[in-house]
Amino acid sequence: MFASAIARYHDALTVGDTAAASAELLDRLLRSEGLFFGDRPLCGVLRPRLLTTGEYRHIARACALVGSAFESVRRAAMHDAALRAQFGLTAWEEQLIHADPGFAVASPTSRLDAFFASGDDGLKFTEYNAETPAGAAYNDALSRVMMAMPVMHEFSRTHAVLPIPAAPSVVHALLDAYHHFRGVRDRPVICILDWNDVPTRSEFVLFQREFTSLGIDAFIGDPRDADYRDGRLYVGGRAVDLIYKRVLIDELVTREGLESPVVRAVRDRAVCMVNPFRCKLLHKKASLAVVSDERQAHLLTDAQRVAVAAHVPWTRLVEERSTSYGEDDVDLISFIASRKDSLVLKPNDEYGGKGIVLGWTVDDATWQSSIRTALGEPFIVQERVVIPSEPWPSFENGSLHIGDRMLDTAPFLVDGVVMTGCLTRIATDPLLNVTAGGGSNVPTFLVEER
């Protein structure tokens, strides 16, 4: 059914001038809605990602079990310094994660990044964005754009399609955290906080509209414009009750310091912040190594262990030690050195593909040098996973083109366990981020034959 749905959609684009009209509308609405990453349009293809309801349920169940496993390990690590050390926190991060945010959940809003190939074990979570998950409002705006395209009218004759909104759940998660923080249900003044010049600013505008539509006062602010006085945080002269934190904690502390107005106000519980500082523990890429390491198996339930084994690829913090690989005990560094074509090296705390070394794309000398670098600073090593591809239609130079692009599957989560929509990124580059070759964000829809 899945393959036939894609083929039917592509056939719909060949009816009359449907492809040209859809491309024109896509371009016009991307511009009018500001759907750009910096100066690059977010989407350059004419089809959404299509998932069956069965596939969506499968991903959601895996998210619930793996997400709960992450939380089990995080709770244990908060009381165990030796276990915390496996996450590779810096000294100042170790200090900040103990600040009480006023609510129990470490990451009210998060995103698991995965690849979803065929088969029961084809879903592999390769990263956990537990700090500043982007894309929910982009997903919803792109969903509205694609639902308006002429091709969708033609496709809907044979298939029912259902967008999966993600932004409302982000809003609910923020408000629920604030209600726990305050103890009462009232409407906070929200500051969407990040630097003024980041390329994702266009999504902040979409979230501001989302809040405003609900009667919630929200504005976009820069940490450099913050002031903490008389027990209140002000940004740009406006008092703030709730920070929707999109600024990265690393950048906030590196640029503004631990004594900055925002950091001091959050630590004093003068303002609620989502996600809080303690999200940093799980946001480290080492969290995938910790949750899947044999040393932590006793912290998980049987169901969690089975889910982690099925859906988290073999991952370890790069260090001199012995560890398990399947049924074998191996010397980790020797194992990494001998398995270049099946392993990936990733820095513990970077984003957007920075610093990642795909072993099968480099020569032996580069791989050995990368291992030495990884031993000198926190890195993880992760087993290569299958990267799926699908045919995607685009309209270029006045004609329809259909070509294969790789795609990822990045479900949004509320409270770390409940799937609420899905980001999909496609590219011709296996790093699969929006700046990659042929890169686009596409909305994710559910599809069924009529």
N, C-alpha and C positions, 0 to 999 in steps of 0.2 A: 504493500500500500504506500509506503514511504517513497520509494523510487517512482512509483506511478504518479504520486501527487506532484513531485518535482517536475516530471515530464509533462504533466498536464498544465502546470503553471507556465512552463516555458512555451508550450504550444499556444497558450492564451496570449502570449506576447507577440505571436506572429499573426494574429487576427487584425487585418486592416492596418491602421496606424497606431495600434495599441502601444507598441514599444516606444515609439517616438513621443506620443502624448504622455506616457508614464514618465519617461525621462525628463520631459520638460517640466512636468508638475513637481517631480522630485527636486530638480534643481531650484525651482522657484520657491518651494516651501522650505528647503534647507536654508536658503538665504533669508527669507522672511522670518523664520524662527531662530536664526542665529545658530544653526546646528553645525558648528565648526569647532575643530580642535586647533586652536591658534588660527591660522589662515587656511587650514585644510578642511574641506567638507568631510563630515563624519561618515557619510555613506556614498559609495559610488556604484552600487549595484541595484538591480530592480526587483529583488526578491527578498522576503524575510526568511529567517531560519524557521524551519517547520519541524515540530516535534509532535509525535502522537501522544495521546493521554497516557498510554502505557509507559512510554519512555519518560515522560515527565514524572510519573509516580515512582519509577525506578530511581531516577536521580534524586527525588525528594526523600525517599527512604534512606538512600546512602548518605545524603547530607545530614539527616537526623542522627544517624548512628555515629558517623565520623565526627560530626560537630560535637556531639555529647562526649566522645572520647577525648577530643581536644580540651573540653571543659574539665573533665575528670583529671587530666594531667595538670592543667593550669591550677586547679584548686589545691592539688597536692604540692605543687611547686611553690605556692605562696607560703607554705609552712616548712619547706625543706630546701635549705641553701644549696646543698649538693645537687639536687635535682634542678634547681633554678640555674645553676652554673652551666648546665647543658644547653641552655638557650642562647648563651653568648651575649648576655646583657653588658652594657657599659656600666661604669660606676654610677653615673647620674641616672641612668635608666633604672638601675637597682633601687635607687633612692625614690624615684617618682612612682614606681608601680605600687608602692605601699600606701599612697595617698587614697583615702576613702572617697569614692566618687558619690556616695549617697544612694547607690543602688547596687544590686548583686551581680548583674551581668557585666562581664568584662568588655564585650563587644555587642551592644544592642543592634548594631547594623554591621554586616560584614559580607564578604564574598569569597567563595571557594573557586579557584581557577582550575579547570580540568580539561581533559580531552576525552571525548565520548566516541569510542569505536564500537563495532558490533560485538555482540556476545555479552553474557552476564557479568564478566569481569572486565569488560572493555572500558568502563568508566574509571579514570585515574585522576585523582586530585593532586596537582603538582605544586600548588602554592595556596596560601591562605591569607587573603587581604583582610586582616582583622582590625586595621586602623582607619583607613580612609577610602572605603570602597566607592569608586566612581562609577557612573554610567546608568544609574536607575532612572533619572529624569531624561537622559538621552534616549534610553530604551523606549520610554513612554511617548516622547515626542516623535521619534522615528516610527513608532507603531501607528500614530495618528496620520503621519505622512503616507505610509504605505497603504493604510486602509483607504485613503482617498484616491489612490492611483487607479486609472482606468483598467489596468490588468487585473486588479483585485475584483472588480465587478464581473469580469469575464470568468475568472477562476472560481468565483463563488457560485457559479451555476452548477458545479459538480462537487465542490468541497466546502464544508463549513470551516471557517477560520476564526480563531478566538485570540485576540491579543492578551498578554499576561502583564498587567500593570505592575510596576515595581516601586515607583516613587511613593504611592500612598502608604506602603508598609514602612518605608524609611521614616515618613512623618509620624506614623503611629509609634514606632520604636522610640523616636526622640521624645515624644510627648509622654509615653509610658515611663521612660527613665526619669523625666522631669517630675512626674507625679510622685514617683517613689522618693525622689530627692526632696521634694517640698512637703509631701504628706497630704496634699490636697490637689484636687483637679481644678486648676485654673489655667488661663492662657498666658504663656510666657512671651516676653519680647525676645525674639530669636536673632542672633547674629550668625550669619554664615561666614565663617572666619577662614581667610586665606590671604596670600599676597595678592595685590591688585593686578599683577602682570602674569598670572598663571594661565596656561592655555585652556584650562577647564572652567574658566570664569563664566562662559556661556551656560554651563549647567547650573551654576549658582543662580543665574537669572531665572531659569526654569523652576528651581526649587523655591525661590522667592515668590513666584506666581502661585505655586502650589500652596504655600503657607497662607498667602493673602486670600486665596479662594476659600479658605476655611475660616476666615476672619481672624487670622493670627498675624500680629505685627512682626515682620521679618525684614532684615536689611543685610547687605553685604558689607563686611568690614575687614580691615587689614590689621594684623597684630601690632604694626608700628604705630597705629593710631589709638592704642589702648591706654587707659589710665585707671589705676586702682586707688580709690580714695573713699574714706568714710564707710568702709565695708561694702562698697559696690564697685562693679567693673563697668567702665564706660569705654565704648569704642566709637571714635569719631564724635565724641560728646554725647552719645546716646547710652542710657543705662541698659544693661543686658542681663536677662534672667537665665537664658539657655544659649550655650555656644554649640552650633552645629559645626564641629571641627573638621574642616577639610585641609587645613594646614598640617603638614607632616610634623610630628613631634620632634624628630631630629632637626628639621630646619628651624622650628620655633626656638628650641633651646640653643642651637648653634648660633643663630643670628641675634636672638634677643636675650638669651641667658636664663639661668634658673631663677633670677630675681626679677624677671620681667613682670609687668602688671598681670598678664594673662596667667602665667604659671603660679604666681602668688595667690591670685584670686581663686583659682581652682583648688589649690592645696588648702586654702582656708575655708573651702566650701562656701565662698561668697557668691559663686556662680556654678551652675550645673554645666558640665561639658560632656558631649557625646561625639565620638567615643572617648572614654577616659584614659588617663595615662596607663592604667594597668592593661589596656589592650595590647601594649607593646610586646608583652611576653609571647602571645600567640602570633603576633604579626611577624616575628622573626621567622625566617625560612627554616631555621633549626627546629621550629615546632613540629614540622613533619618528620624530622629525624627522631625527636623525643617521643612522639606518640607511636611511632612504629618500631622503636628500638626494643629488643628483647628484655632490656633491663626494666622497662616500664610495663610489661605485660600484666603484672599482678595488679596494676591500678585500674584495669579495664574489665568490664563484664565480658562474658563469652560472646555476646552479640556484637559488642564493640570491637573485640579482637578479630572476629571474622570479617567485619566490615572494613577495618583498617587494613587487614591482610589483602582483601580483595581490591580496595580502592585507593590506597596510598602506595605509590611505587617505593621500592626499597630506597631508603634515604638515610644518610648518616652525616653527622658533623665530621669534617675532615680533621683527623687527629691521629696520633700514634696510638693504636690500640688493636686488639683483636675483637671481632664481632661475628655475628652469624650472617650467612647468606644462604637462604633456603635451609637445607639440612647440614650445611658445612660451617665450620669455624674458619675464618680467614684473617690474615694480617691485612688490616684495612688499607694501608698505603700501598703495599705491594699489589693488592687486589685492584685498586684504582689505576695503578700504573699499567697493569696488564689488560685492562678492559676499556681502553680508550673509545672503541667504536660503540659501546653500549652505555656510556655514562655521560652525565652533565655535571659541570661545576657551577655553583651559583654563590655569589656573595650573600652573607646572612641578612643584610639589610639594605637592599637596593630595589629599584623598581624600573619598569619600562624596558626590561631586558638588559640593563646596564651590568657589565662585568660577567655575563653568562658565557661560559665556554662549552660549546657542543663538541664533545670529543670526536665524533665522526667527521667534523668539518675542518679539523686542524691536523697538522703533521705531528709526528712523535715528539720532536723537540719542543714544539709549542705546548703540547700536553704535559710534558715533564716540567716545563717552566711554570705552567699553570698550577700544577700540584704543589710546587714549592711556594708559590704565592698563597695558595689556599692554606698551607700549614702555618703561614705567618700571620694570618688574620682570619676572623671567623668566615668560613665557607661551608657549604654543604655539598655532598656528592649525591646524585640521584640517578636512578636507573632510567634509561631511555624508554619512552612510551610510544605507542602507536599514535601518530598524528593523522587524523582522518581528513579527507577532502571531499568536496562536493562540487558539482557544476554550478556556476553562478552567472547570471545574465547581466550584461552591461550594454550601454548604448554609446558607441564611440564612432566619431567621424560619420554620423548619419546612418549607422546600421547597427543591428543587434549582434552582439558577440556573446558566446557562452564558453567559458573556460573554467577549468578546475582551480580552486583555491582551498588552502588548508583552513580549518576552523577549530576554534576552541569552544568550550561550554563552561560558563562562569555563573553559577546560580547565586542569586542574592539570598542572604539569610537574615532572619530576625532572631535575636537572642541566641545566635549561634547554632540553631537547630531547625528552624522552620524556613523552608524554601519559599521565596516570594518573588518569582520571576527569574529571568535568566538573561545575562549579557552574552552575546555571541560576537566574536571578532573573527574576521577572515583576512587572509593575507597569502601572498606567495612566498613569504619568508617564514621559516618555522618558529621564529620567536613570537609570532602572533601578537603584536601589540599594534595600536592604532597608527604608529609611525612606521610600521614595517612596510616592505614592498607590497603594493597592491592592497594595502590595509584599509579596512572599513569596519565600522560597527554596523550590525544589522539587528533589528528587533526580533524577538523570538515569539512565534505564534504556535498555538495548538491547532492541529488540523485533523479532520475526519472526513471520510467520503460521505456524501449525502445519501 
